Amino acid sequence: MLTFDDCLGLCDLTEEEVAAIAEHEHLPMIVAAELGNYIIQGSDGALRVKRIIIDDIRHAASVGDLTHVLALKLVLRHFVERHPECRGKPGATREAKNDVVRKFLEKIPGHASLSLAS
């Protein structure tokens, strides 16, 4: 049986980046690690992850959680440092991101009970 740490070690994301995906998509961390690994492998995967983190920052700011905004900005900074292809480029559109997530969720047995976050 694989643990979360095993899955994290197999994907190209940090735990904080996976947590941002889990928060954004309302998924358990282990599922978010798999989803994040799937997304990051795509040709514009880094931009998609960047957009997820930015969306999380905007949501945290809209609810006044400034501590979380700061934490997510640090996650974003670290992510962009590791993925220079994201510098100065906007992230993938919400529609494109949702298409990737939808395709991923369709592969999971019982996916009908999972839904995309708006």
N, C-alpha and C positions, 0 to 999 in steps of 0.2 A: 504494500500500500504506500502511495506517495503522500508525503506531508506537504503542508503549505510551503515550508522552507525548501523542500525538494522542487516544487513547481516554480518557486521564485528563482531558484538557482538555474532553472532551465530557460527562463525567459529573459529578455533583454531590457528589463525594467527594474527599477528599485522598488522597495516595499512602499515608499511614499507615493510613487507614481501609480502603482497598483491600487493603493488606497484611494487616490483621486478618481481612478476609473470606477472602483467599487462604489464610491459616493455618487458619482455622476449617473451611473446606470442602475443604482440600487441593487447591487449584486453582492453575494458573499465574496470575501477576499480571494478565495481559491478559484472561483469562477472568473473573477476580474483578472486574475493573473493569466488565465488561459485566454480570455478575450484580449487582454493587452498584448500578449505574445502574438496572437493572430493578427491584430491590427498593425503592430510595429513591423511585421514582416512584409507588409504591402509597400508598394513603390512610394506612396505618400503617407505611410504609416506614422512617421514622426510628426508630421503636420497634424494628423488626426488626433494623436495623443496630446499635442500642444493645445489644440482646440478644446479638448475635454478639460484640461487643467484650467484654461482661461474661462470656460463656462463655470467651473466650480468656483473660481475667484469671484466672478460676477455674482453668482448666487450668494456666496458668503457675504459679499459687500451689501447686497440688497436686503439681507436680514440683519445687517449691522454686526456681524461676527468678525470684528477687525483682527482678532488674534488668528483666526483661521485664514483670513485673507493674507496675512503676513506669512503664515506657514506655507500656504499654497504658492505664494510668490517665490519663496525660496525653492520649492519643488520645481516650479517652472524655470527658474534661473539655472538650477542644476541640470535639468533636462536639456535646456537649450545649449548649455556648455558641452554636454555629451553628444548633442545632435546639431552640429553647426548648420546643417541644411535647413533648420528652422529659423535661423537668424534673419530678421527682417521680412519674413514671409508670414502671411496670415495662415491660420490653421485651416483644415478642411471644412467645408460647409457642413452645417448641421444635417442637411439632407444626405450628403455623401457619407457622413459618419453613421447616420441611422441605417443606411443601406448595408454597410459593413456589419454593424451590430446585428441587424435583422438576419442576415445570411448566417452569421455565427450562431445565433440562437436557434435557428431552424435545424442545426445539426445536433442539438441537445435533445435527447428523448424527453418528452413531456414539456417541450418548449412553450406550448400554448399557455401554460400557467405563468410564464415569464413575460413581462411587458417592457417596452422601451420607455425610458424617462423622457419627458418632454423638455 
